[in-house]
Amino acid sequence: MLTQLSIRDIVLIERLDLAFENGLSVLTGETGAGKSILLDSLSLALGGRGDGGLVRHGEDKGQVTAVFDVGMDHPARSLVRDNDIDDDGDLIFRRVQSADGRTRAFINDQPVSVQLMRQCGQMLVEIHGQHDDRALVDTDAHRALLDAFAGLTAEAEDVAHAYAAMREAERAVKKQRQRVEDAAREADYLRASVEELESLGPTDGEEEELAERRADMMKAERIAGDISEASEILNGNASPVPLIASLVRRLERKSHEAPGLLEETVEQLDAALNSLSEAQMSVETALRRTEFDPRELERVEERLFALRAASRKFSVPVSELPALAVRMIADLADVDAGAEKLAALEGAEAAAREAFGLKAKALSAKRHNAADALAGAVMAELPALKLERARFTVEVDTDAGKASADGIDTIEFHVQTNPGTRPGPIMKVASGGELSRFLLALKVALADRGSAPTLVFDEIDTGVGGAVADAIGQRLKRLSERVQVLSVTHAPQVAARASTHYLISKAPTSGKEDRIATRVASMAREARMEEIARMLAGATVTDEARAAAAKLLSGG
């Protein structure tokens, strides 16, 4: 329920903090005192349309905070949790309205979208007036109310799940049928492509490996000529080794004839021979290492060029050719086995459609039965509301050809306000005052089923008095035994039924005689009696009015 409403700088309200209790709370006051401002503020906190004109004159911004105490299993908490907002303790809705028209929304001090605030707010509060009533405008709401009245909400959700499963099966059939048709048109191309790719047999990483091997062989080819020339110089006919060896031998023989003259030269030439011998071996080793089969290079290049040609042909990187082959094989398999798979999916679709049809028909039958019961319950409330000549019916139009997640029924509330008049949709036939009384009868018939935990009624007793106003008060009181009820009223009979009575008034702002502010005060019994007497008598409160007020408060 709504436990607290705090308003700062909204229109005529400078600073206001209200605490609410269970049961029936009424708000009364003279015309223009600010009752509509209070409801506009609550609507703003629930995600209603913002407007820079709501900000109190001279201020940059206004703010409204609404605090709700609801059970941990309430759908609003689930929605809050689904959006990663901490929901421990109360749910606190805060809306900041700037004078430039911009607004900011918060739930439990976490910034949220206005749409999320509105979704949560609709789960917590229903605001009903004579000319703005979602519960009676939207036929989807009529269906939901009938399901709530009959306890069919779980079955309706089951039908919605069955409908979703049926639509998913339909999408699977459509997708597979399109796939088979597309594959069939490309069957010849697919078969030729699969044969080509299977013959090519590309493997993961093959291009990189071949390219690296080709680069190594081409590098070896470029330096092999120089190494071969070096080998020819060192080891061929023109090799200096034999000449130097012969020279060393001659000098060694001459060195004995001239001691100390040639020994160093012989040693250096001998060292040179050793170095040349080592160079010969190194060159031979290098030559062996650069040896490769030119035919292998040719095979590598042919393979690499074949892979890249396939890549260009199929417009995919070489690395994706193996995956492409797998996909084409799967597509070809769909051509060959697609009819069988399609038949299986069509069978699953037929089963899902039958399951939905059975559940939707069962739900429809229960809705038809419940329609009469709901109509009877509402009709029972109408005589006391001075609608004894009116008829309320719940029209259930069943059409299996218009299936939806809501089943196969279109449900709409119809009324006939007087005998001899044409019955029709409630929003088109009933006047504003009649509409509010039909709504009240509907809410009483539903009790707390299909209802938000807080109901706000904005002057639904306008234009009625006496016994009808008292009947409205009785029914609001009965409703308040199951849900929290707030009512803005001009009817003393309604005000006298309240468990909490708030008086809305205007007075100069403290210290500023030229500025007016709206005030709201909870009244004790004596003050309540005086206010109800004012509602009965008008500008001049008489002793007779006070006596009548006391009688109303005592339930007489």
Protein Blocks (a to p, Z undefined) as FASTA:
>chain_A
ZZbdcdehihjlmbdcddddehjddddddehilmmmmmmmmmmmnopacdfklpcghiab
dcddddddddfkbfklmmmmmnopafehjddddddddfkopacddeehiacdfklmmmmm
mmmpccddfklcfklmpmmlmmmmmmmmnopmmmmmmmmmmmmmmmmmmmmmmmmmmmmm
mmmmmmmmmmmmmmmmmmnopaehklmmmmmmmmmmmmmmmmmmmmmmmmmmmmmmmlck
lmmmmmmmmmmmmmmmmghklmmmmmmmmmmmmmmmmmmmmmmmmmmmmgccfklmmmmm
mmmmmmmmmmmmnopafklmmmmmmmmmmmmmmmmmmmmmmmmmmmmmmmmmmmmmmmmm
mmmmmmmmmmmmmmmmmmmmmmmnopambccdddddddfklgcfkbjadcdddddfbghi
acddfklmpcfklmmmmmmmmmmmnmmgoiafbdcdehklgoiahjlmmmmmmmmmmmmm
mmccddddfbfklmmmpmbdcdddddddehiakbccdddddddfklmmmmmmmmmnombc
cfklmmmmmmmmnoZZ
